[in-house]
Amino acid sequence: MIHFLFFSSFMESFRNSEYQLLLWICEHRTEFLTLFFFSMTVLGSKYLYLLLIPTFFACMSRTKAYSYSKLVLGSLILNALIKELFSINRPSPEIVTPLYETFAKGFSFPSGHAQMSALLGGLLIIRLRKSLPLCTLLIGIILSVSFSRLYLAAHFPTDIIGGWIAGLIILAGYLYSEKRNFSSPTILLILVCASLLLLPCSERITALCSTLAGLSCGMLLPLKQNVQRIPSQRFLALCLMFIGNTTVIFISTFLQLPKLTEFVLHGLWMSYFFFNAAGYIPLLNRK
């Protein structure tokens, strides 16, 4: 009991210090800084990943695009699960004034923005390590995206640190598996997604798992068209990709399909039907 009371007192004191830091940041808000950090938050938001994964499949080989998509979606799923596990609330609006609450939903720890910026930024830094200016720019983006969550009063400092740690651990695991030429079996991945979908998960986890399951199912299906490289015309491929995704949304809305089905169809389109459709377009099948 004494140890529990001591720990509770320590955590309360530590949380007070975090609130003091957030209040200090709020006092120094300006119009320029608000616009800048809002832009940084948008850069690290879910809207980026809605564009990123289709871009992978439109501009990379099918196998590499699937690998990167698994990394992104897996990290997002893990972040959502950790948040559900810890169930830590965000900074109280009665103490600090949050900005743009649409970018601060659900639980707080760890920060998804910090985790994904550390993961993807760290991956790019490793890939581009020979270019000092680009690496410096990427470090600046990682720090800016992460600090934007404090500026907008959407997270505590410990959420940011936790996000960085989670992102770097996932990155280390990905690089290790890549070095060892180890890839998670697609069938096993589908079973994991299916088991998560059967649990009482949040809407976000359901959407992410459904998309990943659709991508994985598509990778199991053999392609009818021998598409050697997609694309030599990237812009046309991106247009085709987003037309397909828009069509899926339209059909799902018209038929009133469940969201789970809609996201599975998105995954199937990106990993399977897109490549078959591209096979009929000479510009996208140019070696």
ZICOR-V782304 format. One record per residue. D_FIRST is the distance of its C-alpha to the first C-alpha in Angstrom with 1 decimal. Layout:
((D_FIRST) (D_FIRST))
This chain:
((0.0) (3.8) (5.4) (5.0) (6.1) (8.5) (9.8) (10.4) (12.1) (14.1) (15.2) (16.3) (18.2) (19.7) (20.8) (22.4) (24.4) (25.6) (26.8) (28.6) (30.4) (31.4) (32.7) (34.7) (36.2) (37.1) (38.9) (41.1) (42.2) (46.0) (48.4) (49.2) (45.6) (44.7) (47.6) (46.9) (43.2) (44.0) (46.6) (44.0) (41.6) (44.5) (45.3) (41.9) (41.7) (42.4) (46.0) (46.6) (45.6) (47.8) (50.7) (49.5) (49.5) (53.0) (54.2) (53.0) (55.1) (58.1) (58.3) (57.1) (58.0) (56.4) (54.3) (52.9) (52.2) (50.3) (48.3) (47.3) (46.6) (44.2) (42.4) (42.2) (41.3) (38.9) (37.0) (37.0) (35.8) (32.9) (31.9) (32.0) (29.9) (27.2) (27.1) (26.8) (23.9) (21.8) (23.2) (22.5) (24.7) (27.4) (27.6) (27.9) (31.7) (30.8) (29.7) (32.1) (35.4) (35.8) (39.3) (40.8) (38.1) (40.1) (38.8) (35.1) (34.3) (31.3) (28.0) (27.5) (26.1) (28.1) (31.3) (34.2) (36.7) (35.1) (34.7) (38.3) (39.8) (38.3) (39.4) (43.0) (43.5) (42.4) (44.7) (47.6) (47.0) (47.3) (50.4) (52.0) (50.8) (54.4) (54.7) (52.8) (53.6) (52.3) (49.1) (48.6) (49.1) (46.6) (43.9) (44.7) (44.5) (41.1) (39.7) (41.5) (40.3) (36.7) (36.9) (38.6) (35.4) (33.8) (37.1) (37.1) (33.5) (32.8) (30.0) (27.4) (28.2) (25.5) (27.3) (30.5) (29.0) (27.5) (31.0) (32.8) (30.7) (31.2) (34.9) (35.6) (34.0) (36.2) (39.1) (38.7) (38.5) (41.6) (43.6) (42.7) (43.9) (47.0) (47.8) (47.5) (49.5) (46.8) (46.7) (44.6) (46.9) (47.9) (47.7) (44.1) (43.3) (44.8) (42.8) (39.5) (40.6) (41.7) (38.4) (36.5) (39.0) (38.3) (34.6) (33.6) (33.7) (34.4) (38.1) (37.8) (36.7) (39.5) (42.1) (41.1) (41.0) (44.3) (46.0) (44.9) (46.0) (49.4) (49.8) (49.1) (51.5) (54.2) (53.9) (54.7) (57.9) (61.0) (62.8) (66.3) (67.4) (67.6) (66.0) (66.1) (64.4) (62.8) (63.9) (66.6) (66.6) (63.0) (63.5) (65.4) (62.7) (60.0) (62.1) (62.6) (58.8) (57.9) (60.8) (59.4) (55.8) (57.3) (59.4) (56.3) (54.7) (57.9) (58.4) (54.8) (55.1) (58.5) (57.6) (54.1) (52.4) (48.6) (46.8) (45.8) (49.5) (50.4) (48.1) (49.2) (52.8) (51.9) (50.7) (53.8) (56.1) (54.8) (54.7) (57.8) (60.1) (60.3) (61.6) (64.2) (65.3) (65.6) (67.8) (70.5) (70.5) (72.6) (71.0) (67.5) (68.9) (70.8) (70.2))
